[in-house]
Amino acid sequence: MSEPFPSKSSPSFPRGMALLVAGALFMEILDATIITPAIPRIADSFGVTAVDVNVAISAYMLTVAVLIPASGWLAERFGVRRVFLTAIAVFTIASMGSAASVSLPMLIGTRVVQGIGGAMMVPVGRLAVLRRSDKTDLVRAIALLTWPALAAPVIAPTLGGAIATVTSWRWIFLINIPIGIVGILLALKLVHGEPRPSTRALDWRGMLLIGLGISAALTTLEHIRVIGTNWLFVGIGGVVAAVFLVWAICHLLTASAPLVQLQVLRVQTLRITVTAGSLYRMVITAVPFLLPLQFQLVFGWTPFISGLMVAILFAGNLTIKPMTTPLMRRFGIRSVLLVNGLASVGCFGLLALLRPGVPVAVMAIILYTSGALRSVGFTAYNSIAFSSVDGDDLTHGNTINASVQELAAGLGIAVAALLLSLLVSYPYVYLVLGALLALTLVETLRLPRNAGSHVSR
């Protein structure tokens, strides 16, 4: 039995496995975002317009969102080790296919296969780490698992642009091959988790309903533009998504062996992460989307300069990371969420003050602060999510949380585009987003003062 208060020299969680899963998450996020700067080169190569290439990005995101709910069942049926190894192999082979694509349809197809690997890779790997982590060290495990989500967006645009400029865009996908091979070799040594005895069949109806609902929702959101939105399509798509998602919820609540057990949301800490945490993620995700547009369209800056300014925001994400765990241990997760939430709302007020006359140094401080608060919030929500979830509920809780986070990230960009279309003014958009973020404080106040205290010691 592990010590009740493990020392830093002997963590009661699989550090090696956590680092491996973190690397897999880094590779997945890098792959999802690195393609953006190369879109014009890919379009020229295939003889299509740049807008058409966006389908390759959407196809990946849709596949991941749709298949995440099945990852928990696969882990139970075939074992975490087997599924994780297969996921890395599929992702790596699909990367080779993407690099060898000779047409846009072929690239879209290989991106779908990459999404299949991505949907299994990170959720299943995270589940393996959570199952083998003591509650007292859960915060440290989550910190190791989440840092790539903060680093990859800093590296991806610069790296993707450099690769597309210096050499062929195909190297964007080829760099995944050595990473994948190393990942497989490490996984053979570090990842454990045999199949669990279960007669539960895969809930095909639940997976189909969830898949159709998520696909309709994300497809609808992808068609919301700052200019030229087809609101008839968006309206119909929204209704279709709502019908399938409500149908899916009703099915999951009544089925004898559902794809995911929604009853796990009775656990307050997980429910608040899924609700308030997703709203937080949605609002915060909108900022990196809005800033480059504002800097280029309003300030008249070049893409390179605007990219450097946005990198300051992500630098705040990274540099505050070592302090997040000590903060939660010292003050408690509930207090950190409350203070961080209030400060984040105030930071949106500062973002609303950004205009061409503001000194660059002042802008940099505001963006750095915004990034630091973003990091603290993400880590706190991820840490409290599974603090009171054990056993089989951990599989279902992990699946629900991963799926909702994927949707929240996509929704954040769509909401930002919608607000920008309606309000036109960037300051007003930031103020509305700040007001939405304030709603998360209501759920945080409902948390017990000692919520998650056993994982933040």
C-alpha positions in Angstrom: 0.0 0.0 0.0 1.3 3.4 -0.9 2.0 6.1 1.7 -0.8 8.5 2.5 1.4 11.4 1.7 3.9 10.3 -0.9 7.0 12.3 -1.3 8.1 13.9 -4.5 10.9 11.4 -4.8 8.5 8.4 -4.8 5.3 9.4 -6.7 2.4 7.0 -6.3 1.5 7.3 -10.0 3.2 5.8 -13.1 5.4 8.7 -14.0 6.9 7.0 -17.1 3.5 6.1 -18.4 2.2 9.6 -17.7 5.1 11.1 -19.7 4.4 8.7 -22.6 0.7 9.7 -22.7 1.7 13.3 -22.5 4.0 12.8 -25.5 1.1 11.2 -27.4 -1.1 14.2 -26.5 1.6 16.5 -27.7 1.9 14.6 -31.0 -1.9 14.6 -31.5 -2.3 18.4 -30.8 0.8 19.2 -32.9 -0.6 17.2 -35.8 -4.1 18.9 -35.5 -2.6 22.4 -35.6 0.6 22.2 -37.5 -1.3 21.8 -40.8 -2.8 25.3 -40.8 0.1 27.3 -42.0 0.7 24.9 -44.8 -2.8 25.0 -46.2 -1.9 27.3 -49.2 1.0 25.0 -50.2 -1.2 21.9 -49.9 -3.9 23.6 -52.0 -1.4 24.5 -54.7 -0.1 20.9 -54.7 -3.6 19.5 -55.3 -4.9 22.2 -57.6 -7.7 23.2 -55.2 -8.6 26.3 -53.3 -7.3 26.9 -49.7 -10.8 26.8 -48.3 -11.3 23.3 -49.6 -8.3 22.0 -47.6 -10.0 23.0 -44.4 -12.0 19.8 -44.8 -8.9 17.8 -44.0 -8.8 19.6 -40.6 -12.5 19.2 -39.9 -12.4 15.5 -40.9 -9.8 14.8 -38.2 -11.7 16.7 -35.5 -15.0 15.1 -36.4 -13.5 11.6 -36.3 -11.9 12.1 -32.9 -15.1 13.6 -31.4 -17.3 10.8 -32.7 -15.1 7.9 -31.7 -14.0 9.0 -28.2 -17.1 7.6 -26.6 -16.2 4.1 -27.8 -12.6 4.3 -26.4 -13.8 3.3 -22.9 -15.5 0.1 -24.2 -12.5 -0.8 -26.3 -10.2 -0.4 -23.3 -12.3 -2.7 -21.2 -12.8 -5.3 -24.0 -9.3 -5.5 -25.4 -7.2 -4.0 -22.6 -5.5 -0.6 -22.2 -2.1 -1.8 -23.4 -3.4 -3.4 -26.6 -5.6 -0.5 -27.6 -3.0 2.1 -26.8 -0.4 0.3 -28.9 -2.8 -0.1 -31.8 -3.8 3.6 -31.6 -0.2 4.8 -31.9 0.4 2.3 -34.8 -2.7 3.5 -36.6 -1.9 7.1 -36.1 1.7 6.6 -37.4 0.7 4.6 -40.5 -2.0 7.1 -41.3 0.6 9.9 -41.0 2.7 8.1 -43.7 -0.5 7.9 -45.8 -1.1 11.7 -45.4 2.5 12.5 -46.5 2.0 10.3 -49.6 -1.4 11.7 -50.5 -1.7 12.6 -54.2 -5.1 14.2 -54.0 -7.3 16.0 -51.5 -9.8 13.1 -51.1 -6.9 10.8 -50.3 -5.6 13.3 -47.7 -9.0 13.6 -46.2 -9.3 9.8 -46.0 -5.9 9.4 -44.3 -6.8 12.2 -41.8 -9.9 10.3 -40.9 -7.7 7.2 -40.2 -5.5 9.5 -38.1 -8.6 10.6 -36.2 -9.4 6.9 -35.4 -5.9 6.5 -33.8 -6.2 9.9 -32.0 -9.6 9.0 -30.6 -8.2 5.9 -28.9 -4.7 7.1 -28.1 -5.0 9.9 -25.5 -8.3 9.0 -23.7 -7.2 5.3 -23.3 -3.7 6.3 -22.2 -5.1 8.8 -19.7 -7.4 6.2 -18.3 -4.4 3.8 -17.8 -2.6 6.5 -15.8 -5.7 7.4 -13.7 -6.3 3.8 -12.8 -2.8 3.4 -11.4 -2.6 6.7 -9.6 -3.2 7.2 -5.9 -5.7 10.0 -5.1 -3.0 11.8 -3.2 -0.9 12.2 -6.3 -3.7 12.8 -8.8 -2.9 16.5 -9.2 0.7 15.7 -10.1 -0.4 13.1 -12.6 -2.8 15.4 -14.2 -0.2 18.1 -14.4 2.1 15.8 -16.4 -0.7 14.7 -18.6 -1.9 18.2 -19.5 1.3 20.2 -20.2 1.5 19.2 -23.9 -1.9 20.9 -24.5 -0.2 24.1 -23.5 3.1 23.7 -25.4 1.9 22.3 -28.7 0.0 25.4 -29.8 3.1 27.5 -29.3 5.3 25.2 -31.4 2.9 24.1 -34.1 2.2 27.3 -36.1 5.9 28.2 -36.2 7.1 24.7 -37.0 4.4 24.2 -39.6 5.2 27.5 -41.3 8.9 26.8 -41.3 8.5 23.3 -42.8 6.1 24.6 -45.5 8.5 27.4 -46.3 11.8 25.5 -46.3 10.7 22.1 -47.7 7.7 20.2 -48.8 4.5 20.3 -46.7 4.6 16.4 -46.6 7.3 16.6 -43.9 4.6 18.0 -41.6 3.2 14.4 -41.5 6.5 12.6 -41.9 7.9 13.9 -38.5 5.2 11.8 -36.8 6.8 8.6 -38.0 10.0 8.6 -35.7 7.9 9.9 -32.9 5.4 7.1 -33.3 8.0 4.4 -33.5 9.6 5.6 -30.3 6.2 5.8 -28.7 5.4 2.2 -29.6 8.8 1.0 -28.2 8.2 2.9 -24.9 4.6 1.7 -24.7 5.7 -1.9 -24.9 7.7 -1.3 -21.7 5.6 1.2 -19.8 1.9 0.6 -20.5 0.0 -2.1 -18.7 -3.7 -3.0 -18.5 -5.2 -6.3 -19.5 -8.8 -6.8 -20.6 -11.4 -6.8 -17.9 -14.0 -9.6 -17.6 -17.1 -8.2 -19.1 -20.1 -9.3 -21.1 -21.1 -5.8 -22.0 -21.6 -5.6 -25.7 -20.8 -2.4 -27.6 -23.8 -0.1 -27.6 -24.0 0.5 -31.4 -27.2 2.5 -31.2 -25.7 4.8 -28.6 -22.5 5.2 -30.6 -24.5 6.0 -33.8 -26.7 8.6 -32.1 -23.8 10.3 -30.3 -21.7 10.2 -33.5 -24.5 11.7 -35.6 -25.2 14.4 -33.0 -21.6 15.4 -32.5 -21.0 15.3 -36.3 -24.0 17.5 -37.0 -23.0 19.9 -34.2 -19.3 20.3 -35.2 -20.2 20.5 -38.9 -22.7 23.3 -38.1 -20.2 25.1 -36.0 -17.6 24.9 -38.8 -19.9 26.7 -41.1 -20.2 29.8 -38.9 -18.1 32.5 -40.4 -17.3 36.1 -39.5 -18.6 37.0 -43.0 -20.9 35.0 -45.3 -22.5 32.5 -42.9 -25.3 30.5 -44.4 -27.7 30.8 -41.5 -30.3 28.5 -43.0 -27.7 25.7 -43.1 -26.6 26.6 -39.6 -30.2 26.6 -38.3 -31.1 23.3 -39.8 -27.8 21.7 -38.7 -28.4 23.0 -35.1 -31.8 21.4 -35.0 -30.6 18.1 -36.4 -27.7 18.1 -33.8 -30.1 18.9 -31.0 -32.5 16.1 -32.0 -29.8 13.4 -32.2 -28.1 14.5 -29.0 -31.3 14.6 -27.0 -32.2 11.2 -28.5 -28.7 9.9 -27.5 -29.2 11.2 -23.9 -32.6 9.5 -23.6 -31.1 6.2 -24.9 -28.1 6.3 -22.6 -30.3 6.9 -19.6 -32.6 4.0 -20.4 -30.4 1.4 -22.1 -29.4 -1.7 -20.0 -25.7 -1.5 -21.2 -25.1 2.0 -22.5 -22.0 3.2 -24.3 -21.3 5.5 -21.3 -23.1 5.7 -18.0 -24.5 9.2 -17.6 -25.3 8.4 -14.0 -21.6 9.0 -13.2 -22.4 12.7 -13.5 -24.1 12.4 -10.1 -20.5 12.8 -8.7 -20.5 16.5 -8.1 -16.8 17.2 -8.9 -17.1 15.4 -12.3 -20.4 17.1 -13.1 -19.0 20.6 -12.4 -16.0 19.8 -14.6 -18.3 18.7 -17.4 -20.6 21.8 -17.1 -18.6 24.7 -15.7 -15.3 23.4 -16.8 -16.5 23.0 -20.4 -18.0 26.5 -20.4 -14.6 27.7 -19.1 -12.8 25.9 -21.9 -15.2 27.2 -24.5 -14.7 30.8 -23.5 -10.9 30.6 -23.1 -10.5 28.7 -26.4 -12.0 31.7 -28.2 -9.2 34.1 -27.3 -6.4 32.6 -29.5 -8.9 32.6 -32.3 -9.8 36.3 -31.9 -6.4 37.8 -31.3 -4.8 37.0 -34.6 -7.8 38.4 -36.5 -7.8 41.6 -34.4 -4.1 42.1 -34.7 -4.1 41.7 -38.5 -7.5 43.2 -39.5 -7.7 46.1 -36.9 -4.1 46.7 -36.0 -2.7 46.1 -39.5 0.1 43.8 -38.2 1.7 41.1 -40.3 0.9 37.4 -39.6 4.4 37.0 -38.2 4.1 39.8 -35.7 0.6 38.8 -34.6 1.8 35.3 -34.2 4.6 36.4 -31.9 2.1 38.3 -29.8 -0.2 35.3 -29.5 2.9 33.2 -28.5 3.2 35.4 -25.4 -0.2 34.2 -24.3 0.9 30.6 -24.6 4.2 31.4 -22.9 2.1 32.4 -19.9 0.5 29.0 -20.1 3.9 27.2 -19.9 5.7 29.3 -17.4 3.0 29.2 -14.7 2.6 25.4 -15.0 5.2 24.6 -12.3 3.3 26.8 -9.8 -0.2 25.3 -10.4 0.2 22.2 -8.3 1.7 24.1 -5.3 -1.1 26.6 -5.5 -3.7 23.9 -5.3 -1.9 22.1 -2.5 -1.6 25.4 -0.5 -5.0 26.9 -1.0 -7.2 24.1 -2.2 -8.8 23.5 -5.6 -12.0 25.4 -4.8 -10.2 28.5 -3.7 -7.9 28.4 -6.7 -10.9 28.1 -9.1 -12.7 31.0 -7.4 -9.8 33.4 -7.5 -8.8 32.3 -11.0 -12.3 32.7 -12.2 -12.6 36.2 -10.9 -9.2 37.2 -12.2 -10.1 35.7 -15.6 -13.3 37.7 -15.8 -11.2 40.8 -15.0 -8.7 39.8 -17.7 -11.4 39.8 -20.3 -12.1 43.4 -19.3 -8.4 44.2 -20.0 -8.6 42.4 -23.4 -11.5 44.7 -24.3 -9.1 47.7 -23.8 -6.7 46.5 -26.5 -6.4 49.0 -29.4 -3.6 50.3 -31.7 -2.6 53.1 -29.3 -1.9 50.8 -26.4 1.9 50.2 -25.8 3.1 46.8 -27.0 4.6 46.1 -23.6 1.2 46.6 -21.9 -0.4 44.3 -24.4 2.2 41.7 -23.8 1.6 41.8 -20.0 -2.2 41.4 -20.6 -1.7 38.4 -22.9 0.8 36.8 -20.6 -1.5 37.1 -17.7 -4.4 35.7 -19.7 -2.3 32.7 -20.6 -1.2 32.1 -17.1 -4.8 32.2 -15.8 -5.8 29.8 -18.6 -3.2 27.3 -17.5 -4.3 27.4 -13.8 -7.9 27.0 -14.7 -7.4 24.0 -17.0 -5.2 22.2 -14.5 -7.6 22.8 -11.6 -10.6 21.5 -13.5 -8.7 18.5 -14.8 -7.5 17.7 -11.3 -10.9 17.9 -9.6 -12.7 16.0 -12.4 -11.8 12.5 -11.2 -11.1 13.2 -7.5 -14.2 11.3 -6.4 -14.5 8.8 -9.2 -13.3 5.2 -8.8 -13.6 1.8 -10.3 -15.7 1.3 -13.5 -17.1 4.8 -13.1 -13.6 6.1 -14.0 -13.9 4.6 -17.5 -17.3 6.3 -18.1 -16.3 9.6 -16.5 -13.1 9.8 -18.5 -15.0 9.2 -21.7 -17.7 11.8 -21.0 -15.2 14.4 -20.0 -13.0 13.9 -23.0 -15.9 14.1 -25.4 -17.4 17.2 -23.9 -14.0 18.9 -23.9 -13.6 18.2 -27.6 -17.0 19.8 -28.2 -16.3 22.8 -26.0 -13.1 23.6 -27.9 -14.9 23.6 -31.2 -17.8 25.5 -29.8 -15.5 28.2 -28.4 -14.3 29.2 -31.9 -17.8 29.1 -33.3 -19.2 31.3 -30.5 -16.4 33.8 -31.0 -17.2 34.0 -34.8 -20.9 34.3 -34.1 -20.4 37.1 -31.6 -18.0 38.9 -33.9 -20.6 38.7 -36.7 -23.3 40.1 -34.5 -21.3 42.7 -32.5 -18.6 43.6 -35.1 -16.5 45.2 -32.3 -13.8 43.1 -30.7 -14.1 44.9 -27.3 -17.8 44.0 -27.0 -17.0 40.4 -27.9 -14.4 40.2 -25.1 -16.9 41.6 -22.6 -19.6 39.1 -23.6 -17.1 36.3 -23.3 -16.1 37.6 -19.8 -19.8 37.6 -18.8 -20.2 34.0 -19.9 -17.0 33.0 -18.0 -18.5 34.6 -14.9 -21.3 31.9 -15.0 -18.7 29.3 -14.1 -18.3 30.9 -10.6 -21.9 29.9 -9.7 -21.0 26.2 -10.0 -17.6 26.7 -8.3 -19.4 28.3 -5.3 -21.5 25.1 -4.9 -18.4 23.0 -4.4 -17.6 22.0 -0.8 -14.6 23.9 0.6 -12.6 20.7 0.9 -13.5 19.5 -2.6 -10.6 17.5 -4.0 -8.6 18.0 -0.9 -7.5 14.4 -0.9 -5.9 14.8 -4.3 -4.3 18.2 -3.7 -2.3 17.3 -0.6 
